[in-house]
Amino acid sequence: MLQLIQHYYNQHPLRSILFLGLFVRLIAAVFSHGYGFSDDHFLVIEVAQQWVDGVDYKSWMPWNGNTVASGHSLFYPGMHFLLFLFFKTIGLNDPAIKMYIVRILHALYSMVIVFYGYKISAQLSGVKVAKQVGLILALYWFIPMMSVRNMVEMVCIPPLMVATWLLIKADERNKLFGFLVAGLVAGIAFSFRFQTIMFIGGMGLAIWMQRKWIQGVYFGIGAALSMVLIQGGIDMFIWGRPFAEFQEYTNYNIANATNYINGPWYNYILLVSGLMIPPISLFLFFGIYKSWKQYLWIILPALCFFVFHSYFPNKQERFILPVIPFFVMAGIAGWTSFTSQSAYWINRPLWMKRLWNFFWVTNIILLILLTPSSTKISRVDAMSYLYHKKDMKHYMIESSNTWNAVMMPLFYIGKWDKPYEIAGEFPAQVVFDSITKYHLPLPDYIIFSEADNIDKRVETIKQYVHGLNYEATIESSLLDKTMHVLNPVNVNQTYYIYKVDK
């Protein structure tokens, strides 16, 4: 059986790699619920569904009295708006089912990274390198789960990969139109993630460094045209001026550069070294260094993007994800070329085999653990629980252990009315006094966040309602609990749901 699989893989490497990559991504799509970070849910899914429901509680739109753009590209949320509008048209309302479909679509879309990673490597370095690159991109421990999240840092990668392939083919055929098309495709990435302008600029710079002046101009025209048509067109329609969101995004990030996670300039070097699993990651960096001239069209754009983020103070981990496939392609190619000519490594093939075995064993263990894991799932499940309660009209979030109320994913409850919120900032007495003063209805259900002081907090609420009946405990996922132990900043609460007697 193993020999048959090996034979098929040798005969059809790309097909085999695509099958493996799609298989693990579909596992993630089916089993990895929740959301990874706040932005991938609240700035995409919630915004899109609000628009479908005729709500704009984030006040992103000018027709709600907002005179300043939000600083977010509306292209990606707009795509979800159209998808959710279609769901509404066909009568699909269950939030969980909608998210299954969204994750599956993202799983399919992310296969573009694997396909073109293989094709680019085969074109530049041969099938042997392409097989290695393809397998890594298909099975890299964190990529399948990240691929099914609504992360613009992942969604912007496929256009950059396709544009790189088109540049290589345009140069091979000496076709100016090919450079124009490559620019058009690269420009799409900008409308997903504004920072990719550094990547796109690096592509143009790489063309000019090879003294292909006219080709560079064509590429630049294509990229600019794509940006103007998509991002400029959307902003012109909504705000009456092109690039309103990009301008506000730039202003906001300059003004708030130091108000988020900061780190030293070498922060991303350490991060990428860890993500790519040492010591192989160090070999890949060395391969990039040794082959930067040969693979300029891969390395320079990624390097421009990498240097920009290393310089800019705000250093959140996910920001650097777009460079990973390009570092893998260039690193594997450069390292393979180096070891094939190095007497040291030629005479020590067993050591190299052991190091790669260590990489793959570590990678597969992490892949198995991470791919089906859910994140922020307790918040999602708490909302989903109430979604299926037909008698639920009003509810309350009790998070008095913290100063600010917990931000819950309202998409999963199917209602945009803000819940009553009890927190350190708004104690129970203040909230219930307001309910009484303004003759508001009592909540039907109360969700208690965290186990700390739970009995005391329940007794406090009982002073203001006729009674509370325990309904359910919503646990965090194993991954969420692990991340909380490793870093308490990752707050992933257990939730306790009570029904209010009336």
Secondary structure, 3 states (H helix, E strand, C coil): CHHHHHHHHHHCHHHHHHHHHHHHHHHHHHHCCECCCHHHHHCCHHHHHHHHCCCCCCCCCHHHCCCCCCCCCCHHHHHHHHHHHHHHHCCCCCHHHHHHHHHHHHHHHHHHHHHHHHHHHHHHHCHHHHHHHHHHHHHCCCHHHHHCCCCHHHHCHHHHHHHHHHHHHHHHHCCHHHHHHHHHHHHHHHHHCHHHHHHHHHHHHHHHHCCCHHHHHHHHHHHHHHHHHHHHHHHHHHHCCCCHHHHHHHHHHHHCCCCCCECCCCHHHHHHHHHCCCCHHHHHHHHHHHCCCCCHHHHHHHHHHHHHHHHCCECCHHHHHHHHHHHHHHHHHHHHHHHCCCHHHHCCHHHHHHHHHHHHHHHHHHHHHHCCCCECHHHHHHHHHHHCCCCCCCEEEEECCCCCCCCCCHHHCCCCCCCEEEECCCCHHHHHHHHHHCCCCCCCEEEEECCCCHHHHHHHHHCCCCCEEEEEEECCCHHHHHHHHHCCCCCCCCEEEEEECC
